[in-house]
Amino acid sequence: MTIPYKPQQSPIDLGLATPIAAVFPPAYLALRWGGHLDGVPDGEPGHIKFVFNKLKPTIGLALGGQFFRLLQFHFHAPSEHKVSRKGWPLELHIVHQKPKSDSLVVLGIMVEEGHGHPEAHRFFREFTACYADNASPTAISIDPHDLLPENRGDFYRYEGSLTTKADEDNAETVSWLIFREPLQVDRATLRKFIGLGHQAKKLQELHRRFVLTSFVPPG
């Protein structure tokens, strides 16, 4: 039996991979989300996600000139990716798929305690309330831009895999773009949301992997 060699598994420690500072064109990442979008929480603890309702086929992003449709949000606690062994309480993944293809673009946002954007607080509070005793999932409206950090120009970029299956290899079909600056959510709201339960896959071997950075890495 031949065992497939999969050298690009995710997640990884972005700070321990070989960094290559790159100059990306201004329109390299073009978000085409529009404004507020409606969706509902879905899934069981450990596999919770936010699924959108009836998105237009033009809603998504362009990465390097290629368009990817917005699919869903999901979460991992603690964060799956690290930077020089530093982790965060939560990691948000915003998943996009290229039409008629298995290729994905996932935006990764680290989440930490802090003041942050009021709309982000509201989103996480309403999401948590949908899993309260005897609660029925209700539609939540969110502008995805409000779940991104203020600084969207500094990011890590690498090729890797899904992390859906925590105990085995995943399909290596993901172009990762992970923002350097975390999103902040107030302490009580974040702790209650994390309490819902979210799986996280352990760090994977680098296999001499490099990571592109839109900024000059320190030291």
C-alpha positions in Angstrom: 0.0 0.0 0.0 1.3 3.5 -0.9 0.8 6.2 1.7 0.2 9.6 0.2 2.9 12.2 1.1 1.2 15.4 2.3 3.9 17.9 3.2 1.6 21.0 3.3 -0.7 20.2 6.3 -2.1 23.0 8.4 -2.0 24.6 10.9 1.6 25.7 11.4 3.7 28.0 13.5 3.9 31.0 11.2 6.8 32.5 13.1 9.0 29.4 12.9 8.5 28.9 9.1 11.0 30.5 6.8 9.7 34.1 6.3 9.9 35.8 2.9 8.9 39.5 2.9 6.9 40.1 -0.3 5.5 43.2 -2.0 1.8 42.5 -2.8 0.0 44.8 -5.2 -2.7 47.0 -3.6 -5.6 44.9 -5.1 -4.1 41.5 -4.2 -6.8 41.0 -1.7 -10.1 42.5 -2.8 -13.1 41.9 -0.5 -16.4 41.8 -2.3 -18.8 41.2 0.6 -21.0 44.2 0.2 -22.7 45.1 3.5 -24.6 43.2 6.1 -25.3 39.5 5.4 -27.8 37.2 7.1 -26.9 33.7 8.4 -27.6 31.2 11.1 -25.4 29.3 13.6 -25.1 25.6 12.7 -23.4 22.5 14.0 -22.7 20.7 17.3 -20.1 21.8 19.9 -16.7 21.3 18.5 -17.9 21.9 14.9 -19.8 25.1 15.2 -20.1 27.3 12.1 -22.0 30.3 10.8 -23.8 29.5 7.5 -25.1 32.3 5.3 -28.6 32.5 3.8 -29.0 32.8 0.0 -25.8 34.6 -0.9 -25.5 36.2 -4.3 -22.9 34.5 -6.5 -20.9 37.7 -6.6 -20.3 37.8 -2.8 -16.8 36.8 -2.0 -13.3 37.9 -2.5 -10.6 38.1 -5.2 -7.1 36.9 -4.4 -4.4 37.6 -6.9 -7.2 38.3 -9.5 -9.1 35.0 -9.0 -12.6 35.1 -7.5 -13.7 32.9 -4.6 -17.3 32.8 -3.3 -18.0 33.2 0.4 -19.2 30.0 2.1 -19.1 30.2 5.9 -17.4 31.1 9.1 -16.1 28.6 11.7 -14.0 28.8 14.8 -11.3 27.0 16.7 -10.3 27.4 20.4 -7.6 27.8 21.2 -6.1 29.2 18.0 -4.8 26.6 15.6 -2.0 28.7 14.1 0.7 30.2 16.3 3.4 32.8 15.8 6.7 32.0 17.4 4.9 29.7 19.9 2.4 32.4 20.8 -1.3 31.4 20.5 -4.6 33.1 21.0 -7.9 32.2 22.8 -9.8 31.8 19.5 -9.3 31.7 15.8 -11.9 32.7 13.2 -11.8 31.2 9.7 -13.7 32.9 6.9 -14.0 30.3 4.1 -14.3 31.0 0.3 -14.3 28.6 -2.6 -13.4 29.0 -6.2 -16.5 28.3 -8.4 -16.4 24.8 -10.0 -13.2 23.9 -8.1 -12.0 22.5 -4.8 -9.6 25.4 -4.3 -10.3 27.4 -1.2 -9.1 30.7 0.3 -9.4 30.9 4.1 -9.0 34.2 5.9 -7.7 33.6 9.4 -8.3 36.1 12.2 -6.9 35.6 15.7 -9.3 36.7 18.5 -8.2 38.1 21.9 -9.8 39.9 24.8 -10.2 43.6 24.4 -12.5 46.5 23.6 -12.8 46.0 19.8 -15.7 46.8 17.5 -19.2 46.9 19.0 -20.6 44.9 16.1 -18.1 42.1 16.8 -19.3 42.0 20.4 -22.9 41.8 19.3 -22.3 39.0 16.8 -20.6 36.8 19.3 -23.2 37.5 22.0 -26.1 36.7 19.6 -24.3 33.6 18.3 -23.8 32.3 21.9 -27.5 33.0 22.7 -28.5 30.6 19.9 -27.0 27.7 21.9 -28.6 28.6 25.2 -31.0 26.1 26.8 -34.1 25.5 24.6 -33.0 28.2 22.2 -33.7 27.9 18.5 -31.1 29.2 16.1 -32.2 32.6 14.8 -30.9 34.6 11.9 -28.0 37.0 12.7 -27.0 39.9 10.5 -23.3 40.8 10.3 -21.1 42.8 8.0 -18.0 40.5 7.7 -15.8 43.6 7.6 -16.6 44.1 11.3 -14.9 40.8 12.1 -11.6 41.9 10.7 -8.8 43.7 12.5 -8.3 47.4 11.7 -5.0 46.7 10.1 -5.7 44.5 7.1 -2.5 45.3 5.3 -0.2 43.1 7.4 -0.8 39.4 6.8 0.9 36.0 6.5 0.3 34.0 3.3 1.0 30.3 2.7 -0.3 27.2 1.0 -1.7 24.5 3.2 -4.7 22.3 4.0 -8.0 22.3 5.7 -8.0 21.5 9.5 -11.5 20.0 9.6 -10.3 16.5 10.6 -8.4 17.1 13.8 -6.8 13.6 14.0 -5.8 13.0 10.4 -4.5 14.6 7.2 -6.8 17.0 5.3 -7.0 18.0 1.7 -4.2 20.4 0.7 -6.4 22.8 -1.2 -6.2 26.0 0.9 -4.6 29.3 0.2 -4.2 30.8 3.7 -4.2 34.5 4.4 -3.8 35.2 8.1 -4.0 38.7 9.5 -1.1 39.7 11.8 -3.3 41.9 14.0 -6.0 40.1 16.2 -9.6 41.0 16.5 -10.6 42.1 20.0 -13.8 41.0 21.7 -14.8 41.9 25.3 -13.7 39.4 27.9 -17.1 38.1 29.1 -18.5 37.7 25.6 -15.4 35.9 24.4 -15.3 33.5 27.3 -19.0 32.6 26.9 -18.5 31.9 23.2 -15.4 29.8 23.8 -17.4 27.9 26.4 -19.6 26.5 23.6 -16.8 24.2 22.6 -14.6 24.4 19.5 -12.0 21.8 18.4 -8.5 22.8 17.4 -6.0 20.7 15.4 -2.4 20.5 16.7 0.5 22.2 14.9 1.9 20.3 11.9 5.4 19.8 10.7 6.8 22.6 8.6 8.7 20.4 6.1 11.0 23.3 5.2 7.9 25.4 4.4 8.2 29.2 3.8 5.6 31.8 4.6 5.1 35.0 2.7 4.6 38.2 4.8 3.3 41.5 3.6 5.5 43.1 6.3 9.1 42.8 7.3 9.3 40.2 10.1 11.1 41.3 13.2 14.7 40.3 13.9 
